[in-house]
C-alpha cells in the first residue's frame, strides 16, 4: 500500500507542475504586438509594449522558478529527503512536538534559502527594470528576518498546540484543532492591521482635508460607520498601488496605499473605497471568513482519518508514523481537493468583486470607478487579456475588461 501511495504522491506532484505550466502556456498565447481594439482607450502603443514585455519576462521567470521548485520537491520524495530531515530532527529531540518544530524549521529555512535568489532577482532585476521596485537591500533582509521570527512564533506556536491536542485526543483532535484555528483566524481578521502590519509598514491616520471629508460624506450616505482610515507607506517597497478593507465591527478599517493617493483623483479614490465598503455592506468579509473556516474543518477531518497511518509515513520513507510526516504526505495527497476548493473560492470571490463594483456604481459613480480601475491597470502593467481558462483557475478578481463590461463602460 505504501508503494502505491508513493507513486500517487509522485504523480500528483508531477500533475500539479504540468497543469500549472499548461495554464501559463495558454496565457502566453494571448500575447500580441498590436494594441488590441478593446484596450486602445486604456493603453497607448508604448505603454502596451511595456506591458507585453513585462508579461513575457514574468512568464520566463515563472517557468524557471517553478521548475526549480518542482525538481526540488521531486528529489525530496524520490531520494527520501523527508526521511533524512526527520532523522535529523529525531536526533535533536525525541519529544514529538520538538521533533516536529525542528523538522519544519529545517525544511522551511532550507527551502527559503534555496529560493531566495529567485526573490532577489524578481525584486531587484525584474521589478526594478519596469520601474516598480522601491525595496532597498536593507528592507529586503529585514523583511526576511521578521518573516522568520513571525513564522517561528505564530506558525510554530500554533503547530505545537495542534500536535499537543493530537497527543491528548488522537482521532478526535480535528474538532479541537478546528476550534483553535477558527479562533486564530478570527483574531487575525480583527487585529492583523494592528499587530502584524506595523512590523513591516507604517500606518498613519488619513489627515484632515478634502479626501477625508469626501470619504466620510460617502460613508455617512451609505450608513457605514467608519472611524479608522489609514494611509500605508506602500511606496517603501513598490510603486504599485492598492487599497483594502480589514477587520470587523469596531475594529474595521480602510487602508489606502500612499501610491494610490498619488495616482488617483479624489473622486476616483472615493470610488475605489466605495468598492471596498461594498464588500463590507454585502457581508463578503464574514462569508469569506466562514467559508475559510469550513474548508479548514473539512481538511482537518479528512486529515484525522490518515494522520496515524503507517502507510502514509512509509510512502515518504519513514517507517514510524508521526504527525509531521503524515502532514507532509497528506498535504500532497490533498492537492486535488485543494484545487477544487480553491477554484470554488475564486468563483465566489469574482462574484463578490462584481457585487462590490455594482455597489460603488449605484451609490457613487460607475465612471469614476472605471477610470480608477483603468489607471491602476496601466500603472501596474496588468494583463488585460489573460486566457479565459487561466482566469477561471487562478483569478480571484474578474479581468478589467470584464469589470468594465459589467459596469457597462466602454
N, C-alpha and C positions, 0 to 999 in steps of 0.2 A: 504493500500500500504506500509506503514512504517513497518508493521508487516512482510510482505513478504521480504522487504529489510533486515530486521533484521535477518531472517532465512538464507537469501542468504549470508550475511556477516559472520554469524557463520559457515556456510557450507564452504565458501571459506577459512576461517582461518584453519578449520579442514583439508580441502583438501590439502592446501599448506604444512601443517605439515606432513600428511600421505605420500604425494607424495615424499617429501624430505627423509623421513625415508625409504621408499621403495628403492629409489635410493641408499641410503647409505648401505642398506642391500645387494642389488645386488653387490655393490662394494666389500663388505666383502666376497662374495662367491669366489672372486679371490685369497683369501689368500692361501698360500701353504707353508709347512715347507721345501719342497725341492726346491733347486735352479733351476728355470726354464732354459731350454736349451738356450733360446734366450737372456738371460742376464748373462750367465756364464763368458763372457769376460768383464763384467761391475762390477759385484759384486763377492766377494769371499763369502764363506759359512757364515763366522762370520758376515760380514757386511750386508749380506742379511737377516740373522736372526734378526739383529738390526733394519733393515728397516721394516720387518714384525711386530716386536714388536711395533714400532713407529706407524704404521698404526692401530694396534688393540687398542692401548691406546687412540689415537685420535678419533677412532670410538666410543669407550665407552664414552669419554668425550663429544663428539658432541651430542650423544644420550641424555645425561643428561642435557646439557646446552640448547639444542633446545627444549627439553620437558619442561624445566622451562620457557622459553620464550613463548612457546605455551600456557601453563596454565595461565601465567600472562596476555597474550593478551585476552584469552578467558574470564577470570574473569572480565577484564575491560569492555568487551562488555556485558556479562551476568548480571553483577552487576551494570551496569550504571556508571562505573568508569569514563568514559569520561565526563559524565554529572556532576559528582561530581567535577572534576577538572575545568570544565567550570564555575560552580557556584563559586568556589574559585577565579578564575581569574576575573569573573564579579564583585565580591565583592571588588576587588582591584581597578578596574577602569572600567568605562562604555565606555571609548574610545575603538572602535573596534580594533585599532592597538595595544594599550597597553594590552588589554584583550588577544589578540592572543599571544603577547610576553610572558605574564605570563603563559598562558595555555601551550604553547610548552616548555617554560623554566622549568616548574614544571614536565611535562611529561618526558622530556629528562634527567633532573637531577635525578629524582627518578629512572627511568629506568637504567641509568648508574650506580647509586649507588647499585642497586639490582644485576646487572650483573658484577660489578667489582670483586667480589670474584672469579668468573669464569676466568676472565682475569688474576688475580693474580695466580691462580692455573696453568693456561696454561703456563704462562711465567716462574714462579719460581719453578714449580714442573715438568711439562712435558718437556718443552724445556730445563730446567736445567738437568734433568735426562739423556737426549740424547745428551748433550754437546753443545746445540745451544745457550743457554741464556747467554748474557753478560750485560743485563739490571740490573742496581742497583735499589734498592727501591727508592732512590732519583730521578733517571731519570724517573722511572715509575710514581711517583707522579707529577713531573714537567710536564711530557707529558700530564697527565690528566688535570692539571690546564691550560696549554697552549691550549689544545683542547677545554676546556670550554670557554676560552676567545675568541678564534677564532670563535667558534660556535656562541657566543653572538654577536660579532661584524659583522662578514661576513654573517652568516646564518640569524641572527636576522635582520640585516640591509636590506638584500635582501628581506626577507619576509615582512618587514614593507613597503618597497617600492611597492611590488606587491599588498599588501592589499590596500595601498593608491591609486594605479592605479585602482583597482577594485571599490573602492568607487566613483571614478570620472567617470568611463566608464561602469560599470556593465558588461553586456553580452559581450561587445567587449574588455574587459580587456585582454583577452588572447593574442591578437595581440601585445599590448604594453608590456605585461609581457614577451612574447616570445622574443621580441626585446631586452629587458633588460637582460634576462637570456643568450641570444646568445652572447651579447657583453661581459657579465661577463665571459662566457665560453672561449671566445677568449682571454680576458685579462689574465685569469688563465693559458692558454696554453703558452702565451708569457712570463708571469712574475712569475709563480709559483715557479720556482727554485730560482729566485732572492729574492722573498719576503717571501714565506712560509717555504721552506726547511731550510733556515738559522736559523729559530726559533727552529728547532729540531736537525739539524745536521750541522757539519762544512764541507764546501766545499772548497777545495784548488785546484788551478790550477795544472795540472799534471806537475811535474818538468821535466826539460830538461834531456834527456837521451835516451837510446836505445828504450824504449817503445814509448815515444812520437814521436821519429823520424820515427818509423815503422808505427804508426798511420797516421802521416802526409804524409808519402810516399804513403800509400794506398789511403788516401783521395784525394791526387793530381791525382793519377792514374785513379780514377773513376769520377773526376771532381766535387768533393764535397768540397766546401769551408768551412773549419772548423777552427774557431779561439778559440773556447771555449771547452776545455777538462778538466773536473774536477774530483777530487777524493773525495768521500764522506766517512765519518767515520762510515760506517755501522757496524763495529766491536764494536761500542759503545753499541749496543743492541743485536746483534746476530752474530753467526759465518757464517750464511747463506750468500751466495754471489749473486750479481746481477749486471746488467748494464742497463741503459736505455737512450733513446733519448727523448729530450723535446724541446719545442719551435718551432718557425718558423722564416724564414728569418734570419736577423742579430741576432735574439735572440736564435737561435738554439744552443743547447749544448749537448754534450755527458757526462754522469755522470757514473763513474766507482766506484763500492764499493771497499774499501781498501782490503776487504776479497777476492775479485775476483783477485786482483793483486797478492795476496799471494798464491793463489791456482793454477793459470794457468801460462803456459809459455807465452813468448811474442807473438809467432805465434798464440797460442790459443786465447789470448786476442784480437789480431787484427781480428781474425776470428769472435769472438763474436761482436766486434764493426762493422765489415763488415755487419753482420746481421742487426744491428741497423741502419746503414747507408742505407741498402737496404730498410728499412721501409720508409725512407725519399725519396729516389730516386723513389720509387714506389707510392709516394703520399699517403701512408697509414695514415699518421698523419692528413692530410687535410680531407681525406674521412671519417675517424673516427669522426672528429670534425663535419663535415657536417651531417653525419647520426645521431649523438647525438642531434644536433640542430633540425633536422627533427622530431626525436622521441619526443623531448620536445614540439614542436609545436603541434603535433597530440594529445599528452596528455593534453596540456593546452586547446586545442579546445574542446575536449570531456568534460573536467572538467568544462568549461564555460557553458555547457548545463545543468549542475546539481548543480552548486555551491550554488545557492539560493534556492534549493529545501527544502521545509519544511519536506517532507517525508524522505529525506536523513538524516537530523538532528534528526528527531524523531526516526529513526531506532537506534540511539545511545542514546536515552533517553532525547534528548534536544528539547524542543518544539519551541524555537525561532531560526530560521536558522541563521547561521553565517559562515563566510569564513573558520575559522579554524576547526569547526566541520565538515563542508562539505568536507574539505580537507582530514580529517582523514577517513571519510566514503568512499570517492571516492578512496583514496589510496588502501583500501581493495578491493573494487569492481573492480578496475583496474588491479588487480593482474593477471588474466588470460591473458590479453593483454600484460602485462609486461613480463609474462613468454614467450610468443610467440616472442615478440620483442627482449628479451634477448637471446633467442635461435638463432634468426637470426643474432644477433650481434656476438655471439660465432662462428657461422659458418663462418661469414665474417672474424673474427679475425684469425681463424685457417687457412683460405685460405691465409691471409696476412703473417702468420708465414712461411708457405711453400714457398711463393714467396721471403721473406727475406732470408730464408735459401738458396734458389736457387741462389740468387744474390751473397751471400757470397761464395758459392761453385764455381760459374762461375768466379768471379773476384778475389778471393783469393785462398782458399783451402778447399775442402769438408772434407778431412781427419782431418785437424786441427779443423774445426768446430765440427766434430763428436767427437773428443777427448775432446773438451771443454764441449760439452753437456753431455757426459758420466761422466766426472769428477764432474760437477755440480749436476747431478742427484744423484751420490753416496754421495757427500758432504752434500746435502740437504735431503738425505734419501727419495727421491721422489718415488712415487708409479709408477713402470714401467709397471704394468699390470692392470690398472683400468678397470672396466667393461665398455664395449662399450656404453651402454645406459647412464651410468653416465658421460662418456666423452662427449657424444652427448649433454647433457643438461647443463653440468657445466664447461667444459674445454674451455678456451679461446685460449689455445695452444694445438697443437697435442701432443700425448704422445711421449716419447723419441724413442720408437721402431718405431713409425710411421714416425718420422722425419729422423731417420737413414735409414729407408727403402726408403723414398723419395730421400735421398741423395745417395742411392744405396751403403750404407756402411753396411757391415755385422757385 
